[in-house]
Amino acid sequence: MVPDQTVPAAPPSAEPLTEAVPARKYVENKPPRGLYVRVFIYVVATHVLLAMMSLVVIAANSR
């Protein structure tokens, strides 16, 4: 006969089991590098567009 087991083999501990901590903790405290590149391109493109529009206005006024 198998004796009834009323006490669990390993009593549950009060604190949860801790998992392995990753070697490098990821903290998102700065934007990705691609964001700076896109902002730079947008700023340059905007300045170029404004310069071209200014040249068109100057050319139209000189005629």
C-alpha positions in Angstrom: 0.0 0.0 0.0 1.0 3.6 -0.7 0.8 5.8 2.4 -1.3 9.0 2.0 0.8 12.0 1.6 -0.8 14.9 3.4 2.2 17.2 3.7 3.5 18.5 0.4 7.1 17.4 -0.5 8.3 21.1 -0.8 6.4 23.6 1.3 5.6 26.8 -0.7 7.9 29.6 0.3 6.6 33.0 1.2 8.6 34.8 -1.5 8.2 33.9 -5.2 11.0 32.2 -7.1 13.3 34.7 -8.6 14.3 34.2 -12.2 17.7 34.8 -13.6 18.4 38.5 -14.1 19.5 39.3 -17.6 23.1 40.3 -18.0 22.3 43.7 -19.5 19.2 45.6 -18.4 17.4 47.4 -21.3 16.5 51.0 -20.4 14.8 53.1 -23.0 16.0 56.5 -22.0 17.0 57.8 -25.4 15.4 57.8 -28.8 16.7 55.5 -31.5 19.4 56.8 -33.8 17.2 56.7 -36.8 15.0 59.4 -35.3 17.9 61.9 -35.4 18.6 61.0 -39.0 15.0 61.5 -40.0 14.7 64.9 -38.2 18.0 66.0 -39.8 16.7 65.1 -43.3 13.3 66.8 -42.6 15.1 70.0 -41.4 17.5 70.1 -44.4 14.6 69.4 -46.9 12.5 72.1 -45.3 15.3 74.6 -45.6 16.0 73.6 -49.2 12.3 74.0 -50.1 12.1 77.4 -48.5 15.2 78.6 -50.3 13.8 77.4 -53.6 10.5 79.1 -53.0 12.4 82.3 -52.1 14.4 82.1 -55.4 11.1 81.7 -57.3 9.6 84.7 -55.6 12.7 86.8 -56.2 12.7 85.7 -59.9 9.0 86.5 -60.3 9.4 90.0 -58.7 12.4 90.8 -60.9 10.5 90.4 -64.2 
